[in-house]
Amino acid sequence: MASYNLKVNGKEKTVNIDDDTPLLWVLRDELDLVGTKYGCGIGQCGACTVHVDGVAMRSCSVPASSLTDSEITTIEGLSTEKLSPVQEAWKELDVPQCGYCQAGQIMTATSFLKQNPNPDNQDIRNAMHGNICRCASYNRIEKAVALAAKKMS
Amino acid sequence: MKNQDKITFSRRNFIRTSALASGGLLIGFNFFTACKETAQPPVDITKLNFNDFNAFIKIADNGYVTIFSPNPEIGQGVKTSMPMIIAEELDVPWEHVSVAQGILDTNNYTRQVAGGSQSIRFGWDALRQTGATSKQMLINAAAAKWNVDASTCNASNGIIKNANGDELGYGDVVNDAAKLEIPENITLKSPKDYNIIGKDAINVDMEHIITGKPLFGLDYKTEGMTYVSVARPPAFGQKINSYDATAAKSVNGVSEVVQFGDKIAVLASSTWAAMKGKKALKIDWAKDSTLENTSDHNKELNKILDSNSLDVRREDGNVKKAFAQADKLIERTYESPFLPHNCMEPMNFYANVTTDKVHLVGPIQTPAGTARRIANLIDRNEEDIHLEMTRMGGGFGRRLYGDFALEAAEISNITKQPVKVVFSREDDMAAGIYRPAIKYRIKASIKDGKVTGYHLKEAAINSNMYGLIPNFFPAGAIENYKVETGNYRSNITTGAWRAPYTNFLAFAEQSFFDELAEELNVDAVQLRLDLLSNVEDGKDPSIEYSAKRMIDTIKLAAKKSNWGNSSSGIYQGFAAYYSHNTHVAEVVDISLENGKPKVEKVTVAVDCGIVVNPTGAKNQIEGGVIDGIGHAMYGDFSFENGKPQDVNFNTYRLIRMKETPIVETYFVENELSPTGLGEPGLPPAGGALANAIKAATGQILTKQPFIKELNSRKTDLSA
């Protein structure tokens, strides 16, 4: 066990963890940020997606101890006063069914739109392919990413 | 089945009304006794432990309404759609209504279950009556205050008015209303006057979901709670011989290791530490019973199909005679593997067993049955059990079984501390209660250009199709008809999986009809319409579907999909299926990309009666269809020496964005009572896809997953 300083959603946090502890479990169990979800633990499903220095990353597969110099953003930190354009689009199109995977979907979409603000449908499909939705809300995720791009332009 | 504007009901539908100490009115109502006599409980009633639903609504003294919904939310949308029905008849603005998840309350709710796509169907009358009765009580209270006859008053949008132009809000009279007798002979709204039902209402948990608020079982925690990872036998048919926990106990954060039955629980201060501790356990597993293989299951199921001593589930006419006199006989055997549910939220449950009470929190589709089993298991009175349901990260049938909750209760009982059992994905997939592997053999006879006989045999692991399925189409449409079933008892645990049995049966039958159509040289859609024209609705009361509704649904799907006139390079496949009281027809459009089928679009027509919440309804259909296509295409799960061969998403393939077709959904418009949508969209999808692949390539698929069968044939489909 060792003490590490992390910057999560703009706030400095000190955690006492083993150096192999994935960021996911530090967020969920130590920092009470449970919006980031556990789905597979091996980077295959995308439910645990967060932003590290603005880039989408699978928090289940990266040790928190390696991120002491990074800005970590979770779904809880995506918007403060009002919903982000991606969240607005998700709401407008009534995307979620069970809702469990959606935080990860939103984090992936947000990071993707930063890199590609004017995607076509094929770009969106490629970008979102790594995130599983077991309820299969894929049609609406695809439409919501396109709508969010429109809102941001 | 026609809706009535006026439904007579008695006070027994309401189980309690009371004024609240905090102000406001509380009304309890009983779903089950409020059901019309013609409403039948779902067929698998004993298995699903599914019976009546009760719920409460509270009207606060500011006029705002809360419904305590007893029905667990697993993503099927009832937490939104059920309150809409109350709000419609109570006549309050939708914005003034909120819904709270009811806790398990065995005194006030008799049984609380999500299953069988039945929540809306059973809730329809009761929810409307409750809303309308409450509205009348509020009107009666206002009339008394004004000293006028209640019949001269009316109410809408939360405001009561009288003939003199006076107005009172619901909140102004709610405390008086709570003291009144429950009125009878309430008039319900006509569907043409609906303001809320039939209009899109977004998911009531939307803001919480998209901002990452704690909602799910996995998110629940209490001060001092310990996380638990459980080592279970890696293969079905194994038990613990011995184990060494030395290394596990030396993992940072691990506090305790305990054996219970043939499982070992590792308790720790974090999920990660518990999981690491479990990996560090050294366990010597021993054989306890047969270690089964998928290849053995194949042989056993084939033996059943070949046998002549199966259980006859329905028999019309004389199939043997029809076969003997046939011009032509067609026979096919269809095979499907086991399937894990793979809810995105792995199984988990919180338990705190103390001398005072047993506190349980988590995602469960069957809270009452689970609480009873826990009381039994740890020898407690049912009254000690306090169970709270969380939102569920998917159910698909897996959370009907409370094994994970029982584990949590047992571990808390042994270790005397609050615990949260968390399954890893590997635990979730390897300790499943799977959709059983099933085979169907269908044989049909053709004589003088007509289908004269139909014989279906089912061979399944552990259990067979539930009671009403033999009465689904084509029962009633073919003169000589027989359904027989048999099963092989396995130690691999199996259970309900979204649209039990029909999730594969529909593929088998709907593919078979396509072959029959080809043999008869008739269009595939026309064959269904021809067969359905043999059925007179109501003539044989055992027949489950409505031929008229199915015909209308099929025609809508054919029209909207441009059936028979698809554009160049697009191949179409058709399937129609009735299940869970809803009629669905689907047309799958595929293209070939480098010789491989690419699913482009699915056009779906649905008759579920009145559509309560169109956006939610479409969500269910889109999800069900893509789920059906995904599992038909990719779902594969096998056992070697009792051990599941896939335990995570690196090898177990679920459908993803790029493989997903666009789903277009159309509803048959009518004013019939609504039926469920969580399951019925799924069954036809696999058959429609197989028929599209056949249209494109001539390949007849008989085994799921299709991808495996196509690859094994090494067919260049572009050839």
Interface residues (C-beta under 8 A of the other chain):
Chain A: M1 D18 T21 P22 W25 R28 D29 E30 D32 L33 V34 G35 T36 K37 Y38 G39 C40 G41 I42 Q44 C45 A47 T74 I75 E76 L78 S79 L83 Q87 W90 K91 D94 P96 Q97 C98 G99 Y100 C101 Q102 A103 I106 R125 N126 M128 H129 G130 N131 I132 C133 R134 C135 A136 S137 Y138 N139 R140 I141 E142
Chain B: I74 G75 Q76 G77 D200 I202 N203 D205 M206 E207 I209 I210 T211 G212 K213 P214 L215 F216 L218 D219 K221 Y227 N252 G253 S270 T271 W272 A273 M275 N342 C343 M344 E345 P346 R391 M392 G393 G394 G395 F396 V422 S424 R425 T615 G616 N619 Q620 E622 G623 G624 V625 I626 D627 G630 N648 F649 N650 L654 I655 R656 M657 K658 T660 I662 V663
